[in-house]
Amino acid sequence: MKTKVAFICVHNSCRSQMAEALGKLYGNDVFESYSAGTETKPQINQDAVRIIKDLYNIDMNETQKSKLLSDIPEVDIVVTMGCNVQCPFLPSKHREDWGLEDPSGKSDEEFIKTAKTIEEKVKDLARRIENNEIKLE
């Protein structure tokens, strides 16, 4: 059974969506990726969609939508994106915060930087799950 990971932030429109897409791309052998928030947006942040398409050739408009915490299955690992006090709570066996600033409304450079940081963190998470460095008992 594959480990289930949820990437969550308040709106589930930008960082957590990018993490879900990159989780599916780089972590798929090791874990299942979900993303969700406490509120949804009618559409995913279109700058995030464009940058992820440019960098990774994934069209998040096709593969993903904004979801609530109640829309996703029970998960083993919760990764909060860096929403400080307002971070949604979801029960899990392991929780970590990636402390990422929301690039919404900022330049493409900020989006690219955020995407690359998420890529590194996703690959690191996959490695840690694979090496049993995260205790899920």
Secondary structure, 3 states (H helix, E strand, C coil): CCEEEEEECCCCCCHHHHHHHHHHHHCCCCEEEEEEECCCCCCCCHHHHHHHHHHHCCCHHHHCCCCEHHHCCCCCEEEECCCHHHCCCCCCCEEEECCCCCCCCCCHHHHHHHHHHHHHHHHHHHHHHHCCCCCCC
